[in-house]
Amino acid sequence: MSDLQISRSETDLILRELAKVDHLDGDVVEFGCYTGDTSVLLARALQESPQKWLWLYDSFAGLPEKTAADHSANGWRFKAGTLKADASTVQHKFRKYCLPEPVIKQAWFQDLHPDEDLPSKICFALLDGDFYESIKTSLQLSAKKLVPGGIMVVHDYRNPALPGPAKAVNEFLAQNPRYKLRLSASLAIIERLAAS
Ligand SMILES: C[S@@+](CC[C@H](N)C(=O)[O-])C[C@H]1O[C@@H](n2cnc3c(N)ncnc32)[C@H](O)[C@@H]1O
């Protein structure tokens, strides 16, 4: 059975969005990399852009506790501690596919410091932390470094088992009018409008 957390059709959409920001300054980040399956695809796409680094963030302790915003009738399988992985599994995958080593930060998103733990500029962010607080925090962190025209893609926007991502995205957009939303499959694609 496949353990893919993001379907191939969705990763195709993600890679299409990544290609759109190739001309922009800044690095690529993934919040919630798990075992690195999507990270490897991002890294492959970035081989054409060697000046861009890939930064990966995960607790590697699995999901945190849910908050009230995450409760749903069919979300019972998303429990604290599930989706535990190991940073060495990610590193091993990158070596196996002869890809440049990413920057890997093992931490709870809430404990990351934007100036110490994030690149100075971000052109593309994939946010896949499943829960409300995880998406809210990773949106706030990424937006601090996102260049004009840059894109943040949030997974699970239309996943009835995981209501947290949509709530976090909708709140972010209500508070940040200079971002534009597009929806595609279960992805929320949020673009920072170029400065006028
Ligand atoms: C669905 S998995 C990510 C799947 C991955 N993007 C892929 O495509 O294979 C969610 C990951 O987010 C991590 N995560 C969720 N909330 C987090 C938080 N607040 N801090 C750190 N890691 C978190 C979990 O540990 C888990 O590995």
The ligand as an ORCA input file, in Angstrom:
! r2SCAN-3c Opt
* xyz 0 1
  C       1.105     14.831      6.233
  S       2.685     14.783      6.908
  C       3.654     15.614      5.677
  C       3.788     14.821      4.404
  C       4.839     15.317      3.445
  N       4.636     16.703      3.081
  C       4.820     14.458      2.207
  O       4.367     14.945      1.160
  O       5.238     13.312      2.315
  C       2.591     16.007      8.165
  C       3.911     16.239      8.874
  O       3.832     17.469      9.570
  C       4.550     17.371     10.777
  N       3.990     18.391     11.667
  C       2.680     18.709     11.828
  N       2.549     19.743     12.672
  C       3.813     20.094     13.070
  C       4.325     21.107     13.917
  N       3.520     21.948     14.559
  N       5.661     21.187     14.083
  C       6.478     20.306     13.451
  N       6.053     19.328     12.616
  C       4.731     19.225     12.422
  C       4.333     15.930     11.230
  O       5.389     15.490     12.041
  C       4.263     15.168      9.898
  O       5.505     14.606      9.560
*
